[in-house]
Amino acid sequence: MNVYYLDIDRSFTHQQSVRELEFWILHLKRIKKELHRFYSDTKPANPVLIRKAIALQTSKINSVLKGIQNYKEFRAWIHCEDSQNSTAFIYEHNTHKNKYLKHIKEYQIFRSKLTQ
């Protein structure tokens, strides 16, 4: 049996991207917990808009989290060593990565406004 460098590289890329997906999922779950804490810490006397904004951020996180989890399950289910599938996975991975990074940036802005 011959092991080619391309096979090792493809396998390493797959493992690395799976770890990255797991990190994103854990990070989003921590943010969800933080938002829940913010929501429970807001006093009823505070404006209702703050609670609605926190609920909206939570729903956005749930949406991004669900998308990443679905992609991770799909990726594990259909993983193939075909080079065409690999480029499709890389494209899809980058799409989810951009959504994740965009949402994290929005959340950081929201959090800074909330904690001022």
C-alpha positions in Angstrom: 0.0 0.0 0.0 1.4 3.4 -1.0 0.5 6.5 0.9 0.7 9.6 -1.1 1.4 13.1 0.2 -1.9 14.3 -1.3 -3.9 11.8 0.7 -2.2 12.8 4.0 -2.7 16.5 3.2 -6.4 15.9 2.5 -6.9 13.9 5.7 -5.1 16.6 7.7 -7.2 19.4 6.2 -10.4 17.5 7.0 -9.3 16.8 10.6 -8.2 20.5 11.1 -11.5 21.8 9.7 -13.5 19.5 12.0 -11.6 20.8 15.0 -12.3 24.3 13.9 -16.0 23.6 13.6 -16.0 22.1 17.1 -14.3 25.2 18.4 -16.9 27.5 16.7 -19.8 25.4 18.2 -18.3 25.6 21.7 -17.7 29.3 21.4 -21.3 30.0 20.2 -22.6 27.9 23.1 -20.6 30.0 25.6 -22.0 33.2 24.0 -25.5 31.8 24.4 -24.9 31.2 28.1 -23.5 34.7 28.4 -26.6 36.2 26.7 -28.8 34.1 29.0 -26.9 35.6 32.0 -27.3 39.1 30.6 -31.0 38.5 30.1 -31.6 37.2 33.6 -29.5 40.0 35.1 -31.5 42.8 33.5 -34.0 44.2 35.9 -37.6 44.4 34.9 -37.4 48.1 35.5 -34.9 48.4 32.6 -36.3 49.2 29.2 -37.9 46.3 27.4 -35.8 47.1 24.4 -32.7 45.8 26.1 -34.4 42.4 26.7 -35.7 42.4 23.1 -32.2 43.1 21.8 -30.7 40.3 23.9 -33.4 37.9 22.6 -32.7 38.9 19.0 -29.0 38.3 19.5 -29.8 34.9 21.0 -32.0 34.0 18.0 -29.1 35.0 15.6 -26.7 32.8 17.6 -29.1 29.9 17.4 -29.4 30.3 13.7 -25.6 30.4 13.1 -25.1 27.6 15.6 -27.7 25.4 13.9 -26.2 26.0 10.5 -22.7 25.0 11.7 -24.0 21.9 13.5 -25.9 20.8 10.5 -22.9 21.3 8.2 -20.7 19.4 10.7 -23.1 16.5 10.7 -23.4 16.5 6.9 -19.7 16.7 6.5 -19.1 13.7 8.7 -21.8 11.8 6.9 -20.7 12.4 3.3 -16.9 12.9 3.7 -15.2 11.5 0.6 -11.7 11.5 -0.6 -12.7 12.9 -4.1 -10.9 16.1 -5.0 -14.2 17.7 -6.3 -15.9 17.1 -3.0 -12.9 18.5 -1.2 -13.2 21.8 -3.0 -16.9 21.9 -2.3 -16.2 21.2 1.4 -13.6 24.0 1.5 -16.0 26.4 -0.2 -18.8 25.5 2.2 -16.4 25.6 5.2 -15.3 29.1 4.2 -18.9 30.2 3.9 -19.7 29.1 7.4 -16.4 30.6 8.6 -17.4 34.0 7.2 -20.8 33.8 8.8 -19.3 32.9 12.1 -16.7 35.7 12.0 -19.3 38.3 10.9 -21.6 37.3 13.8 -18.8 37.3 16.3 -17.9 40.9 15.2 -21.5 42.0 15.5 -21.8 40.3 18.9 -18.6 42.1 20.2 -20.1 45.4 19.2 -23.5 44.5 20.9 -21.7 43.3 24.0 -19.6 46.5 24.3 -22.8 48.6 24.1 -24.6 46.4 26.6 -21.8 46.6 29.2 -21.2 50.3 29.0 
